[in-house]
């Protein structure tokens, strides 16, 4: 049943270009290159660069074409563009109706204008990647790309920014929720969940996909949300709610006339994105630790393990006035010291179970039944006030208040 639901969801969520806009070919030296399907021209040649794995560019950039295995048995294609002046790396997850062949120009511009290294990839079933597109496959895809960045390019999560557009926000938040030291996240026209794109619902369904509304609360790094206010595919309300639910929200970018597919054309897009990247670059470890400490809520220390044998902070004072309506109760200067909780007056309980040695001489519990008064040996005071004397003179420990300041006859 789960596979049927997943397949139905995939039909509504994924629209890979058919035929793919590019193909992968192997050169004589064994390196991979990408060519356009329509013209057999190398993607990099069309942009004035040079192709191949690790090749330098006459157009000012290099493009590595990679084929990566995933844990679900598929092989996905990824493009890595290196900027020699970059300090951070951007991992780009694209929307549901595009492949790498359509995004190369955008990648080149982002790499140059933002001064970052950029890794883009095609989901299973997109472009030259094998398999079929599904939610679980996209999760495996982005995990394979992240592992490649770590092992092949030495990129740590502290130097990585995840970028997710539209459906790409799903795998982006999936990975971001697992990386506690991630530098930042960018959500471009992101979705709350797959089902919420089709209809406005607030309840959860087992067949819903990409439940970003839940995962964003697990993301600990700065989160930038970019959304067009005239978006007729994914409502602006999706981006607004994700921004409000983020733990560390960055100043959002709401483009008034922007729709779902043209936000890159507005000057504010690249300007605001560059500001975010710059702030992430200049953020020091000390600044990040300070922000984390401000969010922490440390539990209060408990005094249960400390000895209370010598505590006299809340001992019942002999000079307490006789019980009257609404008479004042003993107050303990220490907030955690248990104190009498008699709803009417301060009287000694008549149940032996009510007497326990706690922080005070007597720890009163007025929640049990009323039984005969405890005998004198059960009552032990840490200190003998001057007004308490043995009433019977036998030295048995029975104390009676000579001042008659308390309504107790067994002291």
Secondary structure as a PSIPRED ss2 file (coil, helix, strand):
# PSIPRED VFORMAT (PSIPRED V4.0)

   1 X C   1.000  0.000  0.000
   2 X H   0.000  1.000  0.000
   3 X H   0.000  1.000  0.000
   4 X H   0.000  1.000  0.000
   5 X H   0.000  1.000  0.000
   6 X H   0.000  1.000  0.000
   7 X H   0.000  1.000  0.000
   8 X H   0.000  1.000  0.000
   9 X H   0.000  1.000  0.000
  10 X H   0.000  1.000  0.000
  11 X H   0.000  1.000  0.000
  12 X H   0.000  1.000  0.000
  13 X H   0.000  1.000  0.000
  14 X C   1.000  0.000  0.000
  15 X C   1.000  0.000  0.000
  16 X C   1.000  0.000  0.000
  17 X C   1.000  0.000  0.000
  18 X C   1.000  0.000  0.000
  19 X C   1.000  0.000  0.000
  20 X C   1.000  0.000  0.000
  21 X C   1.000  0.000  0.000
  22 X E   0.000  0.000  1.000
  23 X E   0.000  0.000  1.000
  24 X E   0.000  0.000  1.000
  25 X E   0.000  0.000  1.000
  26 X E   0.000  0.000  1.000
  27 X C   1.000  0.000  0.000
  28 X C   1.000  0.000  0.000
  29 X C   1.000  0.000  0.000
  30 X C   1.000  0.000  0.000
  31 X C   1.000  0.000  0.000
  32 X E   0.000  0.000  1.000
  33 X E   0.000  0.000  1.000
  34 X E   0.000  0.000  1.000
  35 X E   0.000  0.000  1.000
  36 X E   0.000  0.000  1.000
  37 X C   1.000  0.000  0.000
  38 X C   1.000  0.000  0.000
  39 X C   1.000  0.000  0.000
  40 X C   1.000  0.000  0.000
  41 X C   1.000  0.000  0.000
  42 X E   0.000  0.000  1.000
  43 X H   0.000  1.000  0.000
  44 X H   0.000  1.000  0.000
  45 X H   0.000  1.000  0.000
  46 X H   0.000  1.000  0.000
  47 X C   1.000  0.000  0.000
  48 X C   1.000  0.000  0.000
  49 X C   1.000  0.000  0.000
  50 X E   0.000  0.000  1.000
  51 X C   1.000  0.000  0.000
  52 X C   1.000  0.000  0.000
  53 X C   1.000  0.000  0.000
  54 X C   1.000  0.000  0.000
  55 X C   1.000  0.000  0.000
  56 X C   1.000  0.000  0.000
  57 X C   1.000  0.000  0.000
  58 X C   1.000  0.000  0.000
  59 X C   1.000  0.000  0.000
  60 X C   1.000  0.000  0.000
  61 X C   1.000  0.000  0.000
  62 X E   0.000  0.000  1.000
  63 X E   0.000  0.000  1.000
  64 X E   0.000  0.000  1.000
  65 X E   0.000  0.000  1.000
  66 X E   0.000  0.000  1.000
  67 X E   0.000  0.000  1.000
  68 X E   0.000  0.000  1.000
  69 X E   0.000  0.000  1.000
  70 X C   1.000  0.000  0.000
  71 X C   1.000  0.000  0.000
  72 X C   1.000  0.000  0.000
  73 X C   1.000  0.000  0.000
  74 X C   1.000  0.000  0.000
  75 X E   0.000  0.000  1.000
  76 X E   0.000  0.000  1.000
  77 X E   0.000  0.000  1.000
  78 X E   0.000  0.000  1.000
  79 X E   0.000  0.000  1.000
  80 X E   0.000  0.000  1.000
  81 X E   0.000  0.000  1.000
  82 X E   0.000  0.000  1.000
  83 X C   1.000  0.000  0.000
  84 X C   1.000  0.000  0.000
  85 X C   1.000  0.000  0.000
  86 X C   1.000  0.000  0.000
  87 X C   1.000  0.000  0.000
  88 X C   1.000  0.000  0.000
  89 X E   0.000  0.000  1.000
  90 X E   0.000  0.000  1.000
  91 X E   0.000  0.000  1.000
  92 X E   0.000  0.000  1.000
  93 X E   0.000  0.000  1.000
  94 X C   1.000  0.000  0.000
  95 X C   1.000  0.000  0.000
  96 X C   1.000  0.000  0.000
  97 X C   1.000  0.000  0.000
  98 X C   1.000  0.000  0.000
  99 X C   1.000  0.000  0.000
 100 X H   0.000  1.000  0.000
 101 X H   0.000  1.000  0.000
 102 X H   0.000  1.000  0.000
 103 X H   0.000  1.000  0.000
 104 X H   0.000  1.000  0.000
 105 X H   0.000  1.000  0.000
 106 X H   0.000  1.000  0.000
 107 X H   0.000  1.000  0.000
 108 X H   0.000  1.000  0.000
 109 X H   0.000  1.000  0.000
 110 X H   0.000  1.000  0.000
 111 X H   0.000  1.000  0.000
 112 X H   0.000  1.000  0.000
 113 X H   0.000  1.000  0.000
 114 X H   0.000  1.000  0.000
 115 X C   1.000  0.000  0.000
 116 X C   1.000  0.000  0.000
 117 X E   0.000  0.000  1.000
 118 X E   0.000  0.000  1.000
 119 X E   0.000  0.000  1.000
 120 X E   0.000  0.000  1.000
 121 X E   0.000  0.000  1.000
 122 X C   1.000  0.000  0.000
 123 X C   1.000  0.000  0.000
 124 X C   1.000  0.000  0.000
 125 X C   1.000  0.000  0.000
 126 X C   1.000  0.000  0.000
 127 X C   1.000  0.000  0.000
 128 X C   1.000  0.000  0.000
 129 X C   1.000  0.000  0.000
 130 X C   1.000  0.000  0.000
 131 X C   1.000  0.000  0.000
 132 X C   1.000  0.000  0.000
 133 X C   1.000  0.000  0.000
 134 X C   1.000  0.000  0.000
 135 X H   0.000  1.000  0.000
 136 X H   0.000  1.000  0.000
 137 X H   0.000  1.000  0.000
 138 X H   0.000  1.000  0.000
 139 X H   0.000  1.000  0.000
 140 X H   0.000  1.000  0.000
 141 X H   0.000  1.000  0.000
 142 X H   0.000  1.000  0.000
 143 X H   0.000  1.000  0.000
 144 X H   0.000  1.000  0.000
 145 X H   0.000  1.000  0.000
 146 X H   0.000  1.000  0.000
 147 X H   0.000  1.000  0.000
 148 X H   0.000  1.000  0.000
 149 X H   0.000  1.000  0.000
 150 X H   0.000  1.000  0.000
 151 X H   0.000  1.000  0.000
 152 X H   0.000  1.000  0.000
 153 X H   0.000  1.000  0.000
 154 X C   1.000  0.000  0.000
 155 X C   1.000  0.000  0.000
 156 X C   1.000  0.000  0.000
 157 X H   0.000  1.000  0.000
 158 X H   0.000  1.000  0.000
 159 X H   0.000  1.000  0.000
 160 X E   0.000  0.000  1.000
 161 X E   0.000  0.000  1.000
 162 X E   0.000  0.000  1.000
 163 X E   0.000  0.000  1.000
 164 X E   0.000  0.000  1.000
 165 X E   0.000  0.000  1.000
 166 X C   1.000  0.000  0.000
 167 X C   1.000  0.000  0.000
 168 X H   0.000  1.000  0.000
 169 X H   0.000  1.000  0.000
 170 X H   0.000  1.000  0.000
 171 X H   0.000  1.000  0.000
 172 X H   0.000  1.000  0.000
 173 X H   0.000  1.000  0.000
 174 X H   0.000  1.000  0.000
 175 X H   0.000  1.000  0.000
 176 X H   0.000  1.000  0.000
 177 X C   1.000  0.000  0.000
 178 X C   1.000  0.000  0.000
 179 X C   1.000  0.000  0.000
 180 X C   1.000  0.000  0.000
 181 X C   1.000  0.000  0.000
 182 X C   1.000  0.000  0.000
 183 X C   1.000  0.000  0.000
 184 X E   0.000  0.000  1.000
 185 X E   0.000  0.000  1.000
 186 X E   0.000  0.000  1.000
 187 X E   0.000  0.000  1.000
 188 X E   0.000  0.000  1.000
 189 X C   1.000  0.000  0.000
 190 X C   1.000  0.000  0.000
 191 X C   1.000  0.000  0.000
 192 X C   1.000  0.000  0.000
 193 X C   1.000  0.000  0.000
 194 X H   0.000  1.000  0.000
 195 X H   0.000  1.000  0.000
 196 X H   0.000  1.000  0.000
 197 X H   0.000  1.000  0.000
 198 X H   0.000  1.000  0.000
 199 X C   1.000  0.000  0.000
 200 X C   1.000  0.000  0.000
 201 X C   1.000  0.000  0.000
 202 X C   1.000  0.000  0.000
 203 X C   1.000  0.000  0.000
 204 X C   1.000  0.000  0.000
 205 X C   1.000  0.000  0.000
 206 X C   1.000  0.000  0.000
 207 X C   1.000  0.000  0.000
 208 X C   1.000  0.000  0.000
 209 X C   1.000  0.000  0.000
 210 X C   1.000  0.000  0.000
 211 X C   1.000  0.000  0.000
 212 X H   0.000  1.000  0.000
 213 X H   0.000  1.000  0.000
 214 X H   0.000  1.000  0.000
 215 X H   0.000  1.000  0.000
 216 X H   0.000  1.000  0.000
 217 X H   0.000  1.000  0.000
 218 X H   0.000  1.000  0.000
 219 X C   1.000  0.000  0.000
 220 X C   1.000  0.000  0.000
 221 X C   1.000  0.000  0.000
 222 X E   0.000  0.000  1.000
 223 X E   0.000  0.000  1.000
 224 X E   0.000  0.000  1.000
 225 X E   0.000  0.000  1.000
 226 X E   0.000  0.000  1.000
 227 X E   0.000  0.000  1.000
 228 X E   0.000  0.000  1.000
 229 X C   1.000  0.000  0.000
 230 X C   1.000  0.000  0.000
 231 X C   1.000  0.000  0.000
 232 X C   1.000  0.000  0.000
 233 X C   1.000  0.000  0.000
 234 X C   1.000  0.000  0.000
 235 X C   1.000  0.000  0.000
 236 X H   0.000  1.000  0.000
 237 X H   0.000  1.000  0.000
 238 X H   0.000  1.000  0.000
 239 X H   0.000  1.000  0.000
 240 X H   0.000  1.000  0.000
 241 X H   0.000  1.000  0.000
 242 X H   0.000  1.000  0.000
 243 X H   0.000  1.000  0.000
 244 X H   0.000  1.000  0.000
 245 X H   0.000  1.000  0.000
 246 X C   1.000  0.000  0.000
 247 X C   1.000  0.000  0.000
 248 X C   1.000  0.000  0.000
 249 X E   0.000  0.000  1.000
 250 X C   1.000  0.000  0.000
 251 X C   1.000  0.000  0.000
 252 X C   1.000  0.000  0.000
 253 X E   0.000  0.000  1.000
 254 X E   0.000  0.000  1.000
 255 X E   0.000  0.000  1.000
 256 X C   1.000  0.000  0.000
 257 X C   1.000  0.000  0.000
 258 X C   1.000  0.000  0.000
 259 X C   1.000  0.000  0.000
 260 X C   1.000  0.000  0.000
 261 X C   1.000  0.000  0.000
 262 X C   1.000  0.000  0.000
 263 X H   0.000  1.000  0.000
 264 X H   0.000  1.000  0.000
 265 X H   0.000  1.000  0.000
 266 X C   1.000  0.000  0.000
 267 X H   0.000  1.000  0.000
 268 X H   0.000  1.000  0.000
 269 X H   0.000  1.000  0.000
 270 X H   0.000  1.000  0.000
 271 X H   0.000  1.000  0.000
 272 X H   0.000  1.000  0.000
 273 X H   0.000  1.000  0.000
 274 X H   0.000  1.000  0.000
 275 X H   0.000  1.000  0.000
 276 X H   0.000  1.000  0.000
 277 X H   0.000  1.000  0.000
 278 X H   0.000  1.000  0.000
 279 X H   0.000  1.000  0.000
 280 X H   0.000  1.000  0.000
 281 X H   0.000  1.000  0.000
 282 X H   0.000  1.000  0.000
 283 X C   1.000  0.000  0.000
 284 X C   1.000  0.000  0.000
 285 X H   0.000  1.000  0.000
 286 X H   0.000  1.000  0.000
 287 X H   0.000  1.000  0.000
 288 X H   0.000  1.000  0.000
 289 X H   0.000  1.000  0.000
 290 X H   0.000  1.000  0.000
 291 X H   0.000  1.000  0.000
 292 X H   0.000  1.000  0.000
 293 X H   0.000  1.000  0.000
 294 X H   0.000  1.000  0.000
 295 X H   0.000  1.000  0.000
 296 X C   1.000  0.000  0.000
 297 X C   1.000  0.000  0.000
 298 X C   1.000  0.000  0.000
 299 X C   1.000  0.000  0.000
 300 X C   1.000  0.000  0.000
 301 X C   1.000  0.000  0.000
 302 X C   1.000  0.000  0.000
 303 X C   1.000  0.000  0.000
 304 X C   1.000  0.000  0.000
 305 X C   1.000  0.000  0.000
 306 X C   1.000  0.000  0.000
 307 X C   1.000  0.000  0.000
 308 X C   1.000  0.000  0.000
 309 X C   1.000  0.000  0.000
 310 X C   1.000  0.000  0.000
 311 X C   1.000  0.000  0.000
 312 X C   1.000  0.000  0.000
 313 X C   1.000  0.000  0.000
 314 X C   1.000  0.000  0.000
 315 X C   1.000  0.000  0.000
 316 X C   1.000  0.000  0.000
 317 X C   1.000  0.000  0.000
 318 X C   1.000  0.000  0.000
 319 X C   1.000  0.000  0.000
 320 X C   1.000  0.000  0.000
 321 X C   1.000  0.000  0.000
 322 X C   1.000  0.000  0.000
 323 X C   1.000  0.000  0.000
 324 X C   1.000  0.000  0.000
 325 X C   1.000  0.000  0.000
 326 X C   1.000  0.000  0.000
 327 X C   1.000  0.000  0.000
 328 X C   1.000  0.000  0.000
 329 X C   1.000  0.000  0.000
 330 X C   1.000  0.000  0.000
 331 X C   1.000  0.000  0.000
 332 X C   1.000  0.000  0.000
 333 X C   1.000  0.000  0.000
 334 X C   1.000  0.000  0.000
 335 X C   1.000  0.000  0.000
 336 X C   1.000  0.000  0.000
 337 X C   1.000  0.000  0.000
 338 X C   1.000  0.000  0.000
 339 X C   1.000  0.000  0.000
 340 X C   1.000  0.000  0.000
 341 X C   1.000  0.000  0.000
 342 X C   1.000  0.000  0.000
 343 X C   1.000  0.000  0.000
 344 X C   1.000  0.000  0.000
 345 X C   1.000  0.000  0.000
 346 X C   1.000  0.000  0.000
 347 X C   1.000  0.000  0.000
 348 X C   1.000  0.000  0.000
 349 X C   1.000  0.000  0.000
 350 X C   1.000  0.000  0.000
 351 X C   1.000  0.000  0.000
 352 X H   0.000  1.000  0.000
 353 X H   0.000  1.000  0.000
 354 X H   0.000  1.000  0.000
 355 X C   1.000  0.000  0.000
 356 X E   0.000  0.000  1.000
 357 X C   1.000  0.000  0.000
 358 X C   1.000  0.000  0.000
 359 X C   1.000  0.000  0.000
 360 X C   1.000  0.000  0.000
 361 X C   1.000  0.000  0.000
 362 X C   1.000  0.000  0.000
 363 X E   0.000  0.000  1.000
 364 X C   1.000  0.000  0.000
 365 X C   1.000  0.000  0.000
 366 X C   1.000  0.000  0.000
 367 X C   1.000  0.000  0.000
 368 X C   1.000  0.000  0.000
 369 X C   1.000  0.000  0.000
 370 X C   1.000  0.000  0.000
 371 X C   1.000  0.000  0.000
 372 X C   1.000  0.000  0.000
 373 X C   1.000  0.000  0.000
 374 X C   1.000  0.000  0.000
 375 X C   1.000  0.000  0.000
 376 X H   0.000  1.000  0.000
 377 X H   0.000  1.000  0.000
 378 X H   0.000  1.000  0.000
 379 X C   1.000  0.000  0.000
 380 X C   1.000  0.000  0.000
 381 X C   1.000  0.000  0.000
 382 X C   1.000  0.000  0.000
 383 X C   1.000  0.000  0.000
 384 X C   1.000  0.000  0.000
 385 X C   1.000  0.000  0.000
 386 X C   1.000  0.000  0.000
 387 X C   1.000  0.000  0.000
 388 X E   0.000  0.000  1.000
 389 X E   0.000  0.000  1.000
 390 X E   0.000  0.000  1.000
 391 X C   1.000  0.000  0.000
 392 X C   1.000  0.000  0.000
 393 X C   1.000  0.000  0.000
 394 X C   1.000  0.000  0.000
 395 X C   1.000  0.000  0.000
 396 X C   1.000  0.000  0.000
 397 X C   1.000  0.000  0.000
 398 X C   1.000  0.000  0.000
 399 X E   0.000  0.000  1.000
 400 X E   0.000  0.000  1.000
 401 X E   0.000  0.000  1.000
 402 X C   1.000  0.000  0.000
 403 X C   1.000  0.000  0.000
 404 X C   1.000  0.000  0.000
 405 X C   1.000  0.000  0.000
 406 X C   1.000  0.000  0.000
 407 X C   1.000  0.000  0.000
 408 X C   1.000  0.000  0.000
 409 X C   1.000  0.000  0.000
 410 X C   1.000  0.000  0.000
 411 X C   1.000  0.000  0.000
